[in-house]
Amino acid sequence: MAEGDIRLFALAGTDVLGQAIARHLDLALSRHEERDFEDGEHKTRALDPVCGADVYLLHSLHGDAAGSANDRLCRLLFFIGACKDAGAARVTAIAPYLCYGRKDRRTKPNDPVTTRYVATLFEAVGTDRLVTMDVHDEAAFENAFRRRTVALTAVPLLVASIRSLTADAGRLCVVSPDLGGGKRAERLRGALEEATGRPVGTAFAEKHRSGGQVSGDLFVGDVQGATCIVIDDLVSTGGTLARAARAARDGGARQVVACVTHGLFAAGADTVLAEPAIDRILTTDTVQPIRLPDGPVRRKLEVVSAAPLLAEAIRRLHRNVPLSDLFVF
């Protein structure tokens, strides 16, 4: 891909993924400066010219030891504004993991709808387009933004790894850990059927969350003797995946592979996900699994790169080529 008037920047903390994307595009990452001040404020500026350019800014918006999700969000927003002020023709934010995606509706009186507020911030600094992966709720995400959004699915990336892990597994069954993830599970089930050329079953676990407590014991689906693929958009503490895996095992599943796009792995996940009902865990590098210490969960874990998918999306956006086959919806 010729560099031309395209600029690809990757902010600190997402630079490893940025380098991988740049290699797929046959580009060099554009140069920028990130500076922190004594009082906690910061600035980011492009060192390569952006005036008239098609600019892509990559930053995954999860918290880590280097900064909170809020800090990462501010850095990305300020850099978007700086590029627009410097005359960039278009600025596309690439946020593989988009923070606050889980707070997309009111569940209690006076609750915030934070997903919508985040969308307003992106629009306020002049973002032309936003690209992300496997949002928590597709309809809520689409309705929150008034600028063009591209929601990608990691399913094409994960299918190859699932096939290699389950080559001799016999019958396959995709499990949604809650009813709200039914569309996600169906998407994976259809892709696995197409890739394997054989029928793939479906099952659902019941989950209710209230006041931070999760409940629900119902499990629907025939998993007897099957290899179950539990699919979710993200893993935080791991409790949801562990509950679904145990339910599948109780239903007679022969083995369980947990499959998520965003591996947040919050404190305690290394204990919860050591659950023997889970044989393997697949995730992507939208979030680096730096919070997981060496141990049983690390040995179960396989990380699949999101770089090929994100690079293809950038390539098509730059050339104004349709992305319909890459969309989640």
C-alpha positions as CSV (number, residue, x, y, z in Angstrom):
1,M,0.0,0.0,0.0
2,A,1.6,3.3,-1.1
3,E,1.9,5.8,1.7
4,G,0.6,8.7,-0.3
5,D,-1.5,11.0,1.9
6,I,-2.2,8.4,4.6
7,R,-0.9,8.7,8.1
8,L,-1.1,6.0,10.8
9,F,-0.3,6.9,14.4
10,A,-0.3,4.5,17.3
11,L,-0.3,6.0,20.8
12,A,1.8,4.5,23.6
13,G,0.3,1.3,25.0
14,T,-1.1,0.3,21.6
15,D,2.1,0.7,19.7
16,V,2.9,-3.0,19.4
17,L,-0.5,-3.6,17.7
18,G,0.2,-0.5,15.6
19,Q,3.5,-1.8,14.4
20,A,1.8,-5.1,13.3
21,I,-1.0,-3.2,11.5
22,A,1.7,-1.0,9.7
23,R,3.5,-4.1,8.5
24,H,0.3,-5.5,7.0
25,L,-0.2,-2.2,5.2
26,D,3.4,-2.0,4.1
27,L,3.6,1.4,5.9
28,A,5.8,3.0,8.5
29,L,4.1,4.3,11.6
30,S,3.9,8.1,11.5
31,R,6.0,9.9,14.1
32,H,4.4,11.7,17.0
33,E,5.4,13.1,20.4
34,E,3.6,12.3,23.7
35,R,4.6,14.5,26.6
36,D,3.5,14.3,30.3
37,F,3.7,17.2,32.7
38,E,4.4,17.3,36.4
39,D,0.7,18.0,37.3
40,G,-0.6,15.0,35.4
41,E,-1.6,16.9,32.2
42,H,-0.3,15.8,28.9
43,K,-0.1,16.7,25.2
44,T,0.3,14.7,22.0
45,R,1.3,16.2,18.6
46,A,2.1,14.8,15.2
47,L,5.8,15.1,14.1
48,D,5.0,14.1,10.5
49,P,2.8,16.6,8.5
50,V,-0.9,15.8,8.6
51,C,-2.3,18.8,6.6
52,G,-4.5,17.4,3.9
53,A,-3.8,13.8,4.9
54,D,-6.1,10.9,5.6
55,V,-5.2,10.3,9.3
56,Y,-5.8,7.1,11.3
57,L,-5.2,7.3,15.1
58,L,-4.9,3.9,16.9
59,H,-5.5,3.6,20.7
60,S,-7.2,0.8,22.6
61,L,-9.2,2.4,25.5
62,H,-8.7,0.1,28.4
63,G,-7.1,0.9,31.7
64,D,-3.7,-0.5,32.7
65,A,-0.7,0.3,34.9
66,A,0.3,3.2,32.7
67,G,-3.1,5.0,32.8
68,S,-6.8,4.6,33.3
69,A,-9.4,4.2,30.5
70,N,-10.2,7.9,31.1
71,D,-6.6,8.9,30.6
72,R,-6.4,6.9,27.3
73,L,-9.7,8.4,26.1
74,C,-8.5,11.9,26.8
75,R,-5.2,11.3,25.0
76,L,-6.9,10.0,21.9
77,L,-9.5,12.8,21.9
78,F,-6.9,15.6,22.3
79,F,-4.8,14.0,19.5
80,I,-7.8,13.9,17.2
81,G,-8.4,17.6,17.9
82,A,-4.8,18.5,17.3
83,C,-4.8,16.7,14.0
84,K,-8.0,18.5,12.9
85,D,-6.5,21.8,13.9
86,A,-3.4,21.0,11.9
87,G,-5.5,20.6,8.7
88,A,-6.0,16.8,8.4
89,A,-8.5,16.1,5.7
90,R,-10.1,13.2,7.6
91,V,-9.3,11.7,11.0
92,T,-10.4,8.2,11.8
93,A,-10.2,6.9,15.4
94,I,-9.3,3.3,15.6
95,A,-10.3,2.1,19.1
96,P,-10.1,-1.7,19.0
97,Y,-11.5,-1.8,22.6
98,L,-13.9,1.1,23.2
99,C,-14.3,2.0,26.9
100,Y,-17.7,2.5,28.5
101,G,-19.4,0.2,26.0
102,R,-21.1,-1.7,28.8
103,K,-22.9,1.3,30.2
104,D,-25.2,1.8,27.2
105,R,-28.6,2.1,28.9
106,R,-30.3,3.0,32.2
107,T,-30.8,0.1,34.5
108,K,-31.6,2.2,37.7
109,P,-33.1,5.6,38.3
110,N,-30.8,8.5,37.3
111,D,-28.2,6.1,35.7
112,P,-25.8,7.6,33.1
113,V,-25.8,6.4,29.5
114,T,-22.1,6.7,29.3
115,T,-21.7,5.2,25.8
116,R,-23.7,8.1,24.4
117,Y,-21.6,10.7,26.3
118,V,-18.4,9.1,24.9
119,A,-19.9,9.4,21.4
120,T,-20.6,13.1,22.0
121,L,-16.9,13.6,23.0
122,F,-15.6,12.0,19.8
123,E,-18.0,14.2,17.7
124,A,-17.0,17.3,19.6
125,V,-13.3,17.1,18.7
126,G,-14.1,16.5,15.0
127,T,-13.7,12.8,14.6
128,D,-14.8,11.8,11.1
129,R,-15.1,8.1,11.7
130,L,-14.7,5.6,14.5
131,V,-13.6,2.0,14.1
132,T,-13.9,-0.6,16.9
133,M,-14.3,-4.3,17.4
134,D,-17.0,-6.4,19.0
135,V,-19.0,-3.8,20.8
136,H,-21.1,-4.9,23.8
137,D,-24.5,-4.0,22.3
138,E,-24.6,-3.4,18.6
139,A,-27.8,-1.5,18.5
140,A,-26.9,0.8,21.4
141,F,-23.5,1.5,19.9
142,E,-25.0,2.4,16.5
143,N,-27.6,4.6,18.0
144,A,-25.1,6.5,20.2
145,F,-23.0,8.0,17.4
146,R,-23.9,10.6,14.8
147,R,-20.7,10.1,12.8
148,R,-19.8,7.1,10.7
149,T,-18.9,4.1,12.7
150,V,-17.4,0.7,11.7
151,A,-18.0,-2.2,14.1
152,L,-15.8,-5.2,13.2
153,T,-16.1,-8.7,14.5
154,A,-13.2,-10.9,15.5
155,V,-15.1,-14.0,14.4
156,P,-13.0,-14.5,11.2
157,L,-9.8,-14.2,13.2
158,L,-10.9,-16.7,15.8
159,V,-12.4,-19.4,13.6
160,A,-9.0,-20.6,12.3
161,S,-7.7,-21.0,15.9
162,I,-11.0,-22.7,17.0
163,R,-10.7,-25.2,14.1
164,S,-7.1,-26.1,15.1
165,L,-8.0,-26.6,18.7
166,T,-11.1,-28.7,17.9
167,A,-9.8,-30.6,14.8
168,D,-10.5,-34.0,16.5
169,A,-13.3,-32.8,18.8
170,G,-16.3,-34.4,17.2
171,R,-19.5,-32.4,17.6
172,L,-19.2,-28.7,18.1
173,C,-21.7,-26.4,20.0
174,V,-21.5,-22.7,20.5
175,V,-22.6,-21.4,23.9
176,S,-23.8,-17.9,24.7
177,P,-23.2,-17.2,28.4
178,D,-26.4,-15.1,28.5
179,L,-29.4,-14.5,26.3
180,G,-28.2,-11.0,25.3
181,G,-25.2,-12.6,23.4
182,G,-27.4,-14.7,21.2
183,K,-26.6,-12.8,18.0
184,R,-22.9,-13.1,18.7
185,A,-23.1,-16.8,19.3
186,E,-25.2,-17.2,16.1
187,R,-22.6,-15.3,14.1
188,L,-19.8,-17.7,15.3
189,R,-22.0,-20.7,14.8
190,G,-22.6,-19.8,11.2
191,A,-18.9,-19.1,10.5
192,L,-17.9,-22.4,12.1
193,E,-20.5,-24.3,10.0
194,E,-19.2,-22.7,6.9
195,A,-15.5,-23.3,7.8
196,T,-16.0,-27.0,8.9
197,G,-18.7,-28.1,6.5
198,R,-20.7,-29.7,9.3
199,P,-23.5,-28.8,11.7
200,V,-22.7,-26.8,14.8
201,G,-25.2,-26.7,17.7
202,T,-26.2,-23.8,20.0
203,A,-26.8,-23.5,23.7
204,F,-27.6,-20.7,26.1
205,A,-26.8,-20.1,29.8
206,E,-29.0,-17.9,32.0
207,K,-27.5,-14.8,33.6
208,H,-29.0,-12.0,35.7
209,R,-26.9,-9.2,37.1
210,S,-28.1,-7.0,39.9
211,G,-26.0,-4.9,42.4
212,G,-22.9,-6.6,41.2
213,Q,-24.3,-10.1,41.9
214,V,-24.8,-12.6,39.1
215,S,-27.4,-15.3,39.3
216,G,-29.3,-17.8,37.0
217,D,-29.1,-21.6,36.8
218,L,-31.0,-22.3,33.6
219,F,-29.0,-24.0,30.7
220,V,-30.7,-24.7,27.4
221,G,-29.2,-26.9,24.7
222,D,-27.9,-30.4,24.0
223,V,-24.1,-30.4,24.7
224,Q,-23.8,-34.1,25.6
225,G,-20.4,-35.3,24.3
226,A,-19.8,-32.0,22.5
227,T,-16.9,-29.6,22.4
228,C,-18.4,-26.3,23.5
229,I,-17.2,-22.9,22.4
230,V,-18.3,-20.2,25.0
231,I,-18.3,-16.9,23.1
232,D,-18.4,-13.4,24.7
233,D,-17.3,-9.9,23.7
234,L,-14.9,-9.5,26.7
235,V,-13.6,-11.1,29.9
236,S,-13.1,-9.1,33.0
237,T,-13.1,-11.1,36.2
238,G,-14.0,-14.3,34.3
239,G,-17.0,-15.2,36.4
240,T,-19.4,-15.2,33.4
241,L,-17.2,-17.6,31.4
242,A,-16.6,-19.9,34.4
243,R,-20.3,-20.1,35.1
244,A,-21.2,-21.0,31.5
245,A,-18.3,-23.5,31.3
246,R,-19.5,-25.3,34.5
247,A,-23.0,-25.4,33.2
248,A,-21.9,-26.9,29.9
249,R,-19.8,-29.5,31.7
250,D,-22.8,-30.4,33.9
251,G,-24.7,-30.9,30.7
252,G,-22.2,-33.5,29.5
253,A,-19.8,-31.4,27.4
254,R,-16.6,-33.2,26.6
255,Q,-14.4,-30.0,26.6
256,V,-14.9,-26.2,26.7
257,V,-13.1,-23.5,24.9
258,A,-13.7,-19.9,26.1
259,C,-13.5,-17.4,23.2
260,V,-13.5,-13.6,23.7
261,T,-12.4,-10.6,21.8
262,H,-11.2,-8.3,24.6
263,G,-9.2,-9.9,27.4
264,L,-9.3,-7.3,30.2
265,F,-8.4,-9.9,32.8
266,A,-9.2,-7.8,35.9
267,A,-7.9,-8.6,39.4
268,G,-8.8,-12.1,40.4
269,A,-9.3,-13.4,36.8
270,D,-6.3,-15.6,37.1
271,T,-8.0,-17.5,40.0
272,V,-11.5,-17.6,38.5
273,L,-10.4,-18.7,35.0
274,A,-8.2,-21.5,36.5
275,E,-11.6,-23.2,36.7
276,P,-11.0,-26.8,35.5
277,A,-14.2,-26.7,33.4
278,I,-12.4,-24.4,30.9
279,D,-9.8,-26.2,28.8
280,R,-8.6,-23.4,26.6
281,I,-9.1,-19.6,26.3
282,L,-8.8,-17.7,23.0
283,T,-8.6,-13.9,22.9
284,T,-7.2,-11.2,20.6
285,D,-4.5,-8.5,21.2
286,T,-7.0,-5.6,21.2
287,V,-5.9,-5.6,24.9
288,Q,-2.5,-7.0,25.8
289,P,-3.0,-9.7,28.6
290,I,-0.4,-8.0,30.8
291,R,-2.5,-8.4,33.9
292,L,-2.3,-12.2,33.8
293,P,0.6,-13.6,35.8
294,D,2.4,-16.8,34.8
295,G,0.3,-19.8,35.9
296,P,-2.5,-22.1,34.8
297,V,-4.5,-19.4,33.0
298,R,-1.5,-18.3,31.0
299,R,-0.9,-21.9,29.9
300,K,-4.5,-22.1,28.7
301,L,-4.3,-18.8,26.8
302,E,-3.9,-18.3,23.1
303,V,-3.7,-14.7,21.7
304,V,-4.8,-14.1,18.1
305,S,-3.6,-10.9,16.4
306,A,-6.3,-8.4,15.4
307,A,-3.8,-6.6,13.1
308,P,-4.8,-8.3,9.8
309,L,-8.5,-7.3,10.3
310,L,-7.8,-3.8,11.4
311,A,-5.3,-3.3,8.5
312,E,-7.8,-4.5,6.0
313,A,-10.4,-2.0,7.4
314,I,-7.9,0.9,7.1
315,R,-7.0,-0.2,3.6
316,R,-10.6,-0.2,2.5
317,L,-11.5,3.1,4.2
318,H,-8.6,4.8,2.7
319,R,-9.6,3.6,-0.8
320,N,-13.3,4.1,-0.2
321,V,-14.0,0.4,-0.8
322,P,-17.1,-1.2,0.9
323,L,-16.6,-2.9,4.2
324,S,-19.9,-4.7,4.4
325,D,-18.4,-8.2,4.7
326,L,-16.2,-7.0,7.7
327,F,-19.1,-5.5,9.7
328,V,-20.6,-6.9,12.8
329,F,-24.0,-5.7,11.5
